[in-house]
C-alpha cells in the first residue's frame, strides 16, 4: 500500500494543524506578556493577541501570534552585554 500523505512534519492541505493544549495557550500568553514588558507590543496589541491565544484552535495559530516578538536563542544578547559590561 502506497500512501503519499505525510504522517509527521509540517501540516499540509490534507492534514490539519495539531490542536492546541491549554498549557500551550498559557505558554503563548506568557510569551506575549513578556514581549509587552520588553516594549515589543502595546497594551492594546497584547489584549488582542491574548484573546486570540486563548481562543486559538491549533498550534499554528499560536505560533503566528508570537512569530514577530520572539527572539531566537542565537540572537539573544547576554545580560552583561546589555548592561554595557563584557564578561
Secondary structure, 3 states (H helix, E strand, C coil): CCCCCCCCCCCCCCCCCCECCHHHHHHHHHHHHHHHHCCCCCHHHHHHHHHHHHHCCEHHHHHHHHCCCCCCHHHCCCHHHHCCCCC
